[in-house]
Structures are given as C-alpha cells and as structure tokens.
Amino acid sequence: MTTRVLRFESAEELHHASAGAIIQFLNEAIRESGKGTLMLSGGSTPEAVYRQLAAENFRSQLDWASVHVFWGDERCVHPAEKESNFRMAYEALLQHVPIPGRNIHRIQGELSPKIAAETYEQHMREFFSLKNDGVPRFDVTLLGLGEDGHTASLFPKTTILNETSRLVADVFVPKLDAHRISVTYPVINNSATLMFIVTGAGKATVLRDVREGDADRYPAGKIQPRNGNLFWYIDRDAGSKLRSL
C-alpha cells in the first residue's frame, strides 16, 4: 500500500489535479479490465472536482461508456431534492458527459433507510458478481473529511462503525437527527485507489489529528486500504497545521 499527501497552493489547483488523477486511474482500469468503477462522494469540494471533470478538456479524455458510477453514501431524500448526493453529482457532472444511464448506480434514498441499504447492497453484489462474504473492489473511491472526522456517512459514535459483514448499512446520526445510507469500512478499504479531497482552514485541525495524531479516534482515521493506494489531496489551508507531508 502506498500513502501520499499532495498539497496544492489553492483549491482551484487541487480541483484540477484531482480531476486529472481520476481520469488517469479510470483509464488505467479500463485498459486492464475493460471498465472503470468510480465511487462518488458528496460535499462542496467534490462538486467542484465534478465540474472540472465535466469540462471539455477532461471529459474528452475518458471513455464514459466504460465507466460505472456508484455513491459512497446518500441522504434519505428523493433524488430530485437539493440535499441529494445523486442530484448534486448529476447536475455537476453526469448530465454533461456521455455516460449511459445503465452505468449510473444510485442509492435509492427515497426508500426507507433499511430497504435502501439492502437494495443497494444486493445491486452491488450482483454487479460485482460477489459470492457469500465477497467484497467489491472499486477502482477509484472519492472521500471527503468532515470537521468531526467523519467520511462518507461514517460518523463518530454511530453503530455503522462496527459493521464488518454488511457492504451497505443504514445509520441514524444523532447530531443530524437524520438517517443516512452508507457503504461500510470493508468496501472502502478494499478499493484499489482511495482519494481524500480536503480543502479549507476549517479542516486543518481534524486533518492534522487524523494524519499525525490519534487517528483511531476518528472514523476517517480507520480508512486503511488492505491492498490499494491512499492519496490525500489537500489545499494549503487544510494542510496548514500538518507538521510534515
């Protein structure tokens, strides 16, 4: 496993570099297996990266018909709602690139949380042809970092943190007073390439603690690929409290 921290002078430089890396990793996967699987993240920073990917200079570099898009987590809302991670990604990226509808694998947040999680896990198992306790291997998984150290919908002190057998689970997040659906650690940590994308001074303290402190205190600190590569894409503000790269 390789872990690298890449720091950029501005968020704009980070967005550009992240988009280029996603294209590179997916093209490598397509050359090797004929398809590339991408797990998307919610949040404002990924949205800016998605808009970069949708720009002509990036979207023309990828065979979108060979790309399959999944989501790492979703809010329990209808896909037309503004809070939907699917809607954000669709408006920022997917409606602008020539990706077939059958290649878009969304979490059905409009269903009850339990049914949505079970349905998505079953779909994932079928897509990856998994047997029994098999775990999917995504080519590229994008992750954000919350100021409380959460990533995807793996929030501190929630039941999903102890989930080891399910691929997707519903979870109630007390601080949000809301249910979420999220992939679990086994799925994330089985990815070939993991990319944390972190910007802003508000993330500086938690980024320092996750990278250089007691990482196990935070959900994001337990992201450790079993047989893959982990990249931290950070801007200068987010990395301002790191002692080293």
ChimeraX commands (.cxc) that place a marker at each C-alpha (Angstrom):
marker #1 position 0.00,0.00,0.00 radius 0.5
marker #1 position 1.17,3.50,-0.88 radius 0.5
marker #1 position 0.05,6.57,1.07 radius 0.5
marker #1 position 0.82,10.00,-0.35 radius 0.5
marker #1 position -0.16,13.51,0.70 radius 0.5
marker #1 position -0.29,16.04,-2.14 radius 0.5
marker #1 position -0.65,19.69,-1.11 radius 0.5
marker #1 position -1.68,22.46,-3.51 radius 0.5
marker #1 position -1.47,26.21,-3.16 radius 0.5
marker #1 position -5.15,26.76,-3.90 radius 0.5
marker #1 position -8.42,24.88,-4.00 radius 0.5
marker #1 position -8.59,25.54,-7.75 radius 0.5
marker #1 position -5.25,23.81,-8.33 radius 0.5
marker #1 position -6.42,20.91,-6.18 radius 0.5
marker #1 position -9.67,20.54,-8.15 radius 0.5
marker #1 position -7.75,20.46,-11.42 radius 0.5
marker #1 position -5.17,17.96,-10.19 radius 0.5
marker #1 position -7.83,15.72,-8.61 radius 0.5
marker #1 position -9.84,15.59,-11.81 radius 0.5
marker #1 position -6.74,14.68,-13.79 radius 0.5
marker #1 position -5.87,11.90,-11.36 radius 0.5
marker #1 position -9.38,10.44,-11.51 radius 0.5
marker #1 position -9.15,10.35,-15.31 radius 0.5
marker #1 position -5.74,8.67,-15.12 radius 0.5
marker #1 position -6.80,5.98,-12.64 radius 0.5
marker #1 position -10.01,5.18,-14.52 radius 0.5
marker #1 position -8.20,4.95,-17.85 radius 0.5
marker #1 position -5.74,2.51,-16.30 radius 0.5
marker #1 position -8.61,0.38,-15.01 radius 0.5
marker #1 position -10.34,0.43,-18.40 radius 0.5
marker #1 position -7.15,-0.69,-20.14 radius 0.5
marker #1 position -6.75,-3.55,-17.69 radius 0.5
marker #1 position -10.33,-4.83,-17.37 radius 0.5
marker #1 position -12.48,-3.06,-19.94 radius 0.5
marker #1 position -14.33,-0.94,-17.39 radius 0.5
marker #1 position -13.69,1.50,-14.57 radius 0.5
marker #1 position -15.68,1.78,-11.35 radius 0.5
marker #1 position -15.89,5.11,-9.55 radius 0.5
marker #1 position -17.45,5.69,-6.13 radius 0.5
marker #1 position -18.51,9.30,-5.67 radius 0.5
marker #1 position -18.61,11.43,-2.55 radius 0.5
marker #1 position -21.00,14.21,-1.57 radius 0.5
marker #1 position -19.97,17.69,-0.43 radius 0.5
marker #1 position -18.95,21.03,-1.89 radius 0.5
marker #1 position -15.31,20.13,-2.58 radius 0.5
marker #1 position -16.14,17.04,-4.67 radius 0.5
marker #1 position -18.76,19.09,-6.51 radius 0.5
marker #1 position -16.03,21.42,-7.74 radius 0.5
marker #1 position -14.00,18.41,-8.89 radius 0.5
marker #1 position -17.03,17.01,-10.72 radius 0.5
marker #1 position -17.43,20.29,-12.58 radius 0.5
marker #1 position -13.80,20.03,-13.65 radius 0.5
marker #1 position -14.42,16.50,-14.93 radius 0.5
marker #1 position -17.40,17.77,-16.92 radius 0.5
marker #1 position -15.30,20.41,-18.69 radius 0.5
marker #1 position -14.44,19.54,-22.28 radius 0.5
marker #1 position -10.69,19.24,-21.70 radius 0.5
marker #1 position -11.31,16.49,-19.13 radius 0.5
marker #1 position -14.45,14.68,-20.27 radius 0.5
marker #1 position -12.98,14.05,-23.72 radius 0.5
marker #1 position -10.09,12.10,-22.15 radius 0.5
marker #1 position -12.28,9.28,-20.83 radius 0.5
marker #1 position -14.46,6.61,-22.45 radius 0.5
marker #1 position -17.52,7.28,-20.32 radius 0.5
marker #1 position -19.37,4.31,-21.79 radius 0.5
marker #1 position -16.88,2.13,-19.91 radius 0.5
marker #1 position -17.27,3.94,-16.58 radius 0.5
marker #1 position -19.69,2.80,-13.88 radius 0.5
marker #1 position -20.56,5.31,-11.16 radius 0.5
marker #1 position -21.67,4.45,-7.62 radius 0.5
marker #1 position -22.13,6.50,-4.46 radius 0.5
marker #1 position -20.44,6.08,-1.09 radius 0.5
marker #1 position -23.38,7.46,0.84 radius 0.5
marker #1 position -26.72,9.15,0.44 radius 0.5
marker #1 position -29.21,11.19,2.39 radius 0.5
marker #1 position -32.68,9.73,2.84 radius 0.5
marker #1 position -34.35,12.05,0.36 radius 0.5
marker #1 position -35.89,11.86,-3.11 radius 0.5
marker #1 position -33.28,12.21,-5.90 radius 0.5
marker #1 position -34.88,15.48,-7.01 radius 0.5
marker #1 position -34.30,17.10,-3.61 radius 0.5
marker #1 position -31.43,19.58,-3.32 radius 0.5
marker #1 position -29.93,17.59,-0.41 radius 0.5
marker #1 position -29.49,14.51,-2.61 radius 0.5
marker #1 position -25.90,13.46,-3.31 radius 0.5
marker #1 position -27.14,11.92,-6.53 radius 0.5
marker #1 position -28.69,15.18,-7.66 radius 0.5
marker #1 position -25.51,17.12,-6.93 radius 0.5
marker #1 position -23.35,14.72,-8.92 radius 0.5
marker #1 position -25.86,14.54,-11.75 radius 0.5
marker #1 position -26.11,18.31,-12.14 radius 0.5
marker #1 position -22.37,18.94,-11.74 radius 0.5
marker #1 position -21.08,16.02,-13.82 radius 0.5
marker #1 position -23.24,13.21,-15.12 radius 0.5
marker #1 position -25.65,15.19,-17.27 radius 0.5
marker #1 position -22.67,16.75,-19.06 radius 0.5
marker #1 position -20.80,13.58,-20.05 radius 0.5
marker #1 position -21.77,10.72,-22.44 radius 0.5
marker #1 position -22.31,8.09,-19.76 radius 0.5
marker #1 position -25.12,5.58,-20.39 radius 0.5
marker #1 position -27.94,5.62,-17.86 radius 0.5
marker #1 position -27.34,1.94,-17.11 radius 0.5
marker #1 position -23.86,2.87,-15.86 radius 0.5
marker #1 position -25.26,5.16,-13.15 radius 0.5
marker #1 position -25.89,3.20,-9.96 radius 0.5
marker #1 position -27.56,5.44,-7.41 radius 0.5
marker #1 position -28.69,4.74,-3.86 radius 0.5
marker #1 position -32.49,4.96,-3.69 radius 0.5
marker #1 position -32.69,7.45,-0.87 radius 0.5
marker #1 position -36.43,7.82,-1.29 radius 0.5
marker #1 position -36.96,4.31,0.10 radius 0.5
marker #1 position -36.98,3.53,3.81 radius 0.5
marker #1 position -33.38,3.56,5.13 radius 0.5
marker #1 position -33.26,-0.18,5.79 radius 0.5
marker #1 position -34.71,-1.13,2.40 radius 0.5
marker #1 position -32.50,1.39,0.58 radius 0.5
marker #1 position -29.37,-0.09,2.18 radius 0.5
marker #1 position -30.40,-3.69,1.50 radius 0.5
marker #1 position -31.36,-2.89,-2.10 radius 0.5
marker #1 position -28.07,-1.14,-2.80 radius 0.5
marker #1 position -26.02,-3.92,-1.27 radius 0.5
marker #1 position -27.85,-6.51,-3.37 radius 0.5
marker #1 position -27.31,-4.44,-6.50 radius 0.5
marker #1 position -23.61,-4.13,-5.67 radius 0.5
marker #1 position -23.30,-7.86,-5.12 radius 0.5
marker #1 position -24.92,-8.57,-8.47 radius 0.5
marker #1 position -22.84,-6.03,-10.38 radius 0.5
marker #1 position -19.55,-7.34,-8.97 radius 0.5
marker #1 position -20.72,-11.00,-9.10 radius 0.5
marker #1 position -19.92,-11.45,-5.42 radius 0.5
marker #1 position -20.38,-14.70,-3.56 radius 0.5
marker #1 position -21.08,-15.16,0.15 radius 0.5
marker #1 position -18.72,-12.84,2.04 radius 0.5
marker #1 position -17.17,-11.27,-1.08 radius 0.5
marker #1 position -16.36,-7.56,-1.07 radius 0.5
marker #1 position -16.38,-5.33,-4.18 radius 0.5
marker #1 position -13.18,-3.71,-5.37 radius 0.5
marker #1 position -13.75,-0.23,-6.69 radius 0.5
marker #1 position -11.11,1.22,-8.95 radius 0.5
marker #1 position -11.44,4.74,-7.53 radius 0.5
marker #1 position -13.20,5.81,-4.32 radius 0.5
marker #1 position -13.55,9.50,-3.52 radius 0.5
marker #1 position -13.83,10.63,0.09 radius 0.5
marker #1 position -14.34,13.88,1.94 radius 0.5
marker #1 position -13.43,14.76,5.51 radius 0.5
marker #1 position -15.85,16.36,7.96 radius 0.5
marker #1 position -14.71,18.66,10.76 radius 0.5
marker #1 position -15.76,15.93,13.20 radius 0.5
marker #1 position -13.61,13.37,11.39 radius 0.5
marker #1 position -16.41,11.62,9.54 radius 0.5
marker #1 position -16.13,10.38,5.99 radius 0.5
marker #1 position -18.92,9.06,3.75 radius 0.5
marker #1 position -21.67,8.70,6.39 radius 0.5
marker #1 position -19.36,7.07,8.90 radius 0.5
marker #1 position -19.94,9.49,11.78 radius 0.5
marker #1 position -18.34,9.31,15.23 radius 0.5
marker #1 position -20.11,7.15,17.81 radius 0.5
marker #1 position -22.57,5.58,15.35 radius 0.5
marker #1 position -23.40,1.90,15.00 radius 0.5
marker #1 position -22.15,1.60,11.43 radius 0.5
marker #1 position -18.54,1.96,12.59 radius 0.5
marker #1 position -18.67,-1.58,13.95 radius 0.5
marker #1 position -20.22,-3.11,10.84 radius 0.5
marker #1 position -18.00,-5.77,9.31 radius 0.5
marker #1 position -20.36,-8.10,7.44 radius 0.5
marker #1 position -22.65,-5.75,5.51 radius 0.5
marker #1 position -21.45,-3.82,2.49 radius 0.5
marker #1 position -24.05,-1.07,2.84 radius 0.5
marker #1 position -25.90,-0.07,6.00 radius 0.5
marker #1 position -28.46,2.44,7.18 radius 0.5
marker #1 position -27.42,4.52,10.15 radius 0.5
marker #1 position -29.07,7.11,12.37 radius 0.5
marker #1 position -26.83,10.11,13.02 radius 0.5
marker #1 position -27.95,11.82,16.27 radius 0.5
marker #1 position -26.10,15.09,15.62 radius 0.5
marker #1 position -28.03,15.45,12.35 radius 0.5
marker #1 position -31.23,13.89,13.70 radius 0.5
marker #1 position -31.38,12.03,10.40 radius 0.5
marker #1 position -30.85,8.65,8.80 radius 0.5
marker #1 position -28.18,8.06,6.17 radius 0.5
marker #1 position -27.21,5.16,3.92 radius 0.5
marker #1 position -23.51,4.43,3.57 radius 0.5
marker #1 position -21.04,1.86,2.37 radius 0.5
marker #1 position -19.03,0.34,5.20 radius 0.5
marker #1 position -15.33,0.08,6.02 radius 0.5
marker #1 position -14.86,-3.30,4.27 radius 0.5
marker #1 position -15.97,-1.76,0.96 radius 0.5
marker #1 position -13.96,1.43,1.28 radius 0.5
marker #1 position -10.80,-0.30,2.46 radius 0.5
marker #1 position -10.95,-2.80,-0.41 radius 0.5
marker #1 position -10.67,-0.05,-3.04 radius 0.5
marker #1 position -7.74,-0.04,-5.44 radius 0.5
marker #1 position -7.34,3.73,-5.13 radius 0.5
marker #1 position -8.71,5.95,-2.38 radius 0.5
marker #1 position -8.66,9.72,-2.76 radius 0.5
marker #1 position -9.41,12.04,0.15 radius 0.5
marker #1 position -10.15,15.53,-1.17 radius 0.5
marker #1 position -9.91,18.17,1.57 radius 0.5
marker #1 position -9.98,21.96,1.37 radius 0.5
marker #1 position -10.30,24.90,3.73 radius 0.5
marker #1 position -8.89,26.08,7.05 radius 0.5
marker #1 position -11.89,24.61,8.84 radius 0.5
marker #1 position -10.50,21.14,8.17 radius 0.5
marker #1 position -6.94,21.90,9.28 radius 0.5
marker #1 position -7.22,20.66,12.87 radius 0.5
marker #1 position -9.02,17.42,12.12 radius 0.5
marker #1 position -6.72,16.71,9.17 radius 0.5
marker #1 position -3.69,17.13,11.44 radius 0.5
marker #1 position -5.24,14.86,14.06 radius 0.5
marker #1 position -6.20,12.16,11.54 radius 0.5
marker #1 position -2.83,12.25,9.81 radius 0.5
marker #1 position -0.48,12.90,12.75 radius 0.5
marker #1 position -2.42,12.33,15.96 radius 0.5
marker #1 position -4.63,9.62,17.41 radius 0.5
marker #1 position -6.21,8.62,14.11 radius 0.5
marker #1 position -8.35,5.86,15.63 radius 0.5
marker #1 position -10.44,8.49,17.43 radius 0.5
marker #1 position -11.92,9.46,14.08 radius 0.5
marker #1 position -13.87,7.44,11.51 radius 0.5
marker #1 position -11.64,8.80,8.74 radius 0.5
marker #1 position -8.59,7.56,10.60 radius 0.5
marker #1 position -9.71,3.97,10.08 radius 0.5
marker #1 position -9.53,4.25,6.32 radius 0.5
marker #1 position -6.62,1.96,5.58 radius 0.5
marker #1 position -6.63,0.17,2.21 radius 0.5
marker #1 position -5.93,-3.54,2.52 radius 0.5
marker #1 position -4.29,-3.78,-0.87 radius 0.5
marker #1 position -4.55,-0.40,-2.51 radius 0.5
marker #1 position -3.23,3.15,-2.57 radius 0.5
marker #1 position -4.35,6.09,-0.45 radius 0.5
marker #1 position -3.95,9.68,-1.63 radius 0.5
marker #1 position -4.68,12.84,0.33 radius 0.5
marker #1 position -5.35,15.81,-1.96 radius 0.5
marker #1 position -5.28,18.90,0.25 radius 0.5
marker #1 position -5.01,22.62,-0.29 radius 0.5
marker #1 position -2.66,24.92,1.62 radius 0.5
marker #1 position -5.30,25.99,4.13 radius 0.5
marker #1 position -6.37,22.46,5.00 radius 0.5
marker #1 position -2.75,21.42,5.41 radius 0.5
marker #1 position -1.66,24.47,7.40 radius 0.5
marker #1 position -1.35,22.55,10.69 radius 0.5
marker #1 position 0.44,19.49,9.37 radius 0.5
marker #1 position 3.96,19.09,10.63 radius 0.5
marker #1 position 5.09,17.19,7.60 radius 0.5
marker #1 position 3.88,15.86,4.25 radius 0.5
marker link #1:1,2 radius 0.2
marker link #1:2,3 radius 0.2
marker link #1:3,4 radius 0.2
marker link #1:4,5 radius 0.2
marker link #1:5,6 radius 0.2
marker link #1:6,7 radius 0.2
marker link #1:7,8 radius 0.2
marker link #1:8,9 radius 0.2
marker link #1:9,10 radius 0.2
marker link #1:10,11 radius 0.2
marker link #1:11,12 radius 0.2
marker link #1:12,13 radius 0.2
marker link #1:13,14 radius 0.2
marker link #1:14,15 radius 0.2
marker link #1:15,16 radius 0.2
marker link #1:16,17 radius 0.2
marker link #1:17,18 radius 0.2
marker link #1:18,19 radius 0.2
marker link #1:19,20 radius 0.2
marker link #1:20,21 radius 0.2
marker link #1:21,22 radius 0.2
marker link #1:22,23 radius 0.2
marker link #1:23,24 radius 0.2
marker link #1:24,25 radius 0.2
marker link #1:25,26 radius 0.2
marker link #1:26,27 radius 0.2
marker link #1:27,28 radius 0.2
marker link #1:28,29 radius 0.2
marker link #1:29,30 radius 0.2
marker link #1:30,31 radius 0.2
marker link #1:31,32 radius 0.2
marker link #1:32,33 radius 0.2
marker link #1:33,34 radius 0.2
marker link #1:34,35 radius 0.2
marker link #1:35,36 radius 0.2
marker link #1:36,37 radius 0.2
marker link #1:37,38 radius 0.2
marker link #1:38,39 radius 0.2
marker link #1:39,40 radius 0.2
marker link #1:40,41 radius 0.2
marker link #1:41,42 radius 0.2
marker link #1:42,43 radius 0.2
marker link #1:43,44 radius 0.2
marker link #1:44,45 radius 0.2
marker link #1:45,46 radius 0.2
marker link #1:46,47 radius 0.2
marker link #1:47,48 radius 0.2
marker link #1:48,49 radius 0.2
marker link #1:49,50 radius 0.2
marker link #1:50,51 radius 0.2
marker link #1:51,52 radius 0.2
marker link #1:52,53 radius 0.2
marker link #1:53,54 radius 0.2
marker link #1:54,55 radius 0.2
marker link #1:55,56 radius 0.2
marker link #1:56,57 radius 0.2
marker link #1:57,58 radius 0.2
marker link #1:58,59 radius 0.2
marker link #1:59,60 radius 0.2
marker link #1:60,61 radius 0.2
marker link #1:61,62 radius 0.2
marker link #1:62,63 radius 0.2
marker link #1:63,64 radius 0.2
marker link #1:64,65 radius 0.2
marker link #1:65,66 radius 0.2
marker link #1:66,67 radius 0.2
marker link #1:67,68 radius 0.2
marker link #1:68,69 radius 0.2
marker link #1:69,70 radius 0.2
marker link #1:70,71 radius 0.2
marker link #1:71,72 radius 0.2
marker link #1:72,73 radius 0.2
marker link #1:73,74 radius 0.2
marker link #1:74,75 radius 0.2
marker link #1:75,76 radius 0.2
marker link #1:76,77 radius 0.2
marker link #1:77,78 radius 0.2
marker link #1:78,79 radius 0.2
marker link #1:79,80 radius 0.2
marker link #1:80,81 radius 0.2
marker link #1:81,82 radius 0.2
marker link #1:82,83 radius 0.2
marker link #1:83,84 radius 0.2
marker link #1:84,85 radius 0.2
marker link #1:85,86 radius 0.2
marker link #1:86,87 radius 0.2
marker link #1:87,88 radius 0.2
marker link #1:88,89 radius 0.2
marker link #1:89,90 radius 0.2
marker link #1:90,91 radius 0.2
marker link #1:91,92 radius 0.2
marker link #1:92,93 radius 0.2
marker link #1:93,94 radius 0.2
marker link #1:94,95 radius 0.2
marker link #1:95,96 radius 0.2
marker link #1:96,97 radius 0.2
marker link #1:97,98 radius 0.2
marker link #1:98,99 radius 0.2
marker link #1:99,100 radius 0.2
marker link #1:100,101 radius 0.2
marker link #1:101,102 radius 0.2
marker link #1:102,103 radius 0.2
marker link #1:103,104 radius 0.2
marker link #1:104,105 radius 0.2
marker link #1:105,106 radius 0.2
marker link #1:106,107 radius 0.2
marker link #1:107,108 radius 0.2
marker link #1:108,109 radius 0.2
marker link #1:109,110 radius 0.2
marker link #1:110,111 radius 0.2
marker link #1:111,112 radius 0.2
marker link #1:112,113 radius 0.2
marker link #1:113,114 radius 0.2
marker link #1:114,115 radius 0.2
marker link #1:115,116 radius 0.2
marker link #1:116,117 radius 0.2
marker link #1:117,118 radius 0.2
marker link #1:118,119 radius 0.2
marker link #1:119,120 radius 0.2
marker link #1:120,121 radius 0.2
marker link #1:121,122 radius 0.2
marker link #1:122,123 radius 0.2
marker link #1:123,124 radius 0.2
marker link #1:124,125 radius 0.2
marker link #1:125,126 radius 0.2
marker link #1:126,127 radius 0.2
marker link #1:127,128 radius 0.2
marker link #1:128,129 radius 0.2
marker link #1:129,130 radius 0.2
marker link #1:130,131 radius 0.2
marker link #1:131,132 radius 0.2
marker link #1:132,133 radius 0.2
marker link #1:133,134 radius 0.2
marker link #1:134,135 radius 0.2
marker link #1:135,136 radius 0.2
marker link #1:136,137 radius 0.2
marker link #1:137,138 radius 0.2
marker link #1:138,139 radius 0.2
marker link #1:139,140 radius 0.2
marker link #1:140,141 radius 0.2
marker link #1:141,142 radius 0.2
marker link #1:142,143 radius 0.2
marker link #1:143,144 radius 0.2
marker link #1:144,145 radius 0.2
marker link #1:145,146 radius 0.2
marker link #1:146,147 radius 0.2
marker link #1:147,148 radius 0.2
marker link #1:148,149 radius 0.2
marker link #1:149,150 radius 0.2
marker link #1:150,151 radius 0.2
marker link #1:151,152 radius 0.2
marker link #1:152,153 radius 0.2
marker link #1:153,154 radius 0.2
marker link #1:154,155 radius 0.2
marker link #1:155,156 radius 0.2
marker link #1:156,157 radius 0.2
marker link #1:157,158 radius 0.2
marker link #1:158,159 radius 0.2
marker link #1:159,160 radius 0.2
marker link #1:160,161 radius 0.2
marker link #1:161,162 radius 0.2
marker link #1:162,163 radius 0.2
marker link #1:163,164 radius 0.2
marker link #1:164,165 radius 0.2
marker link #1:165,166 radius 0.2
marker link #1:166,167 radius 0.2
marker link #1:167,168 radius 0.2
marker link #1:168,169 radius 0.2
marker link #1:169,170 radius 0.2
marker link #1:170,171 radius 0.2
marker link #1:171,172 radius 0.2
marker link #1:172,173 radius 0.2
marker link #1:173,174 radius 0.2
marker link #1:174,175 radius 0.2
marker link #1:175,176 radius 0.2
marker link #1:176,177 radius 0.2
marker link #1:177,178 radius 0.2
marker link #1:178,179 radius 0.2
marker link #1:179,180 radius 0.2
marker link #1:180,181 radius 0.2
marker link #1:181,182 radius 0.2
marker link #1:182,183 radius 0.2
marker link #1:183,184 radius 0.2
marker link #1:184,185 radius 0.2
marker link #1:185,186 radius 0.2
marker link #1:186,187 radius 0.2
marker link #1:187,188 radius 0.2
marker link #1:188,189 radius 0.2
marker link #1:189,190 radius 0.2
marker link #1:190,191 radius 0.2
marker link #1:191,192 radius 0.2
marker link #1:192,193 radius 0.2
marker link #1:193,194 radius 0.2
marker link #1:194,195 radius 0.2
marker link #1:195,196 radius 0.2
marker link #1:196,197 radius 0.2
marker link #1:197,198 radius 0.2
marker link #1:198,199 radius 0.2
marker link #1:199,200 radius 0.2
marker link #1:200,201 radius 0.2
marker link #1:201,202 radius 0.2
marker link #1:202,203 radius 0.2
marker link #1:203,204 radius 0.2
marker link #1:204,205 radius 0.2
marker link #1:205,206 radius 0.2
marker link #1:206,207 radius 0.2
marker link #1:207,208 radius 0.2
marker link #1:208,209 radius 0.2
marker link #1:209,210 radius 0.2
marker link #1:210,211 radius 0.2
marker link #1:211,212 radius 0.2
marker link #1:212,213 radius 0.2
marker link #1:213,214 radius 0.2
marker link #1:214,215 radius 0.2
marker link #1:215,216 radius 0.2
marker link #1:216,217 radius 0.2
marker link #1:217,218 radius 0.2
marker link #1:218,219 radius 0.2
marker link #1:219,220 radius 0.2
marker link #1:220,221 radius 0.2
marker link #1:221,222 radius 0.2
marker link #1:222,223 radius 0.2
marker link #1:223,224 radius 0.2
marker link #1:224,225 radius 0.2
marker link #1:225,226 radius 0.2
marker link #1:226,227 radius 0.2
marker link #1:227,228 radius 0.2
marker link #1:228,229 radius 0.2
marker link #1:229,230 radius 0.2
marker link #1:230,231 radius 0.2
marker link #1:231,232 radius 0.2
marker link #1:232,233 radius 0.2
marker link #1:233,234 radius 0.2
marker link #1:234,235 radius 0.2
marker link #1:235,236 radius 0.2
marker link #1:236,237 radius 0.2
marker link #1:237,238 radius 0.2
marker link #1:238,239 radius 0.2
marker link #1:239,240 radius 0.2
marker link #1:240,241 radius 0.2
marker link #1:241,242 radius 0.2
marker link #1:242,243 radius 0.2
marker link #1:243,244 radius 0.2
marker link #1:244,245 radius 0.2
view
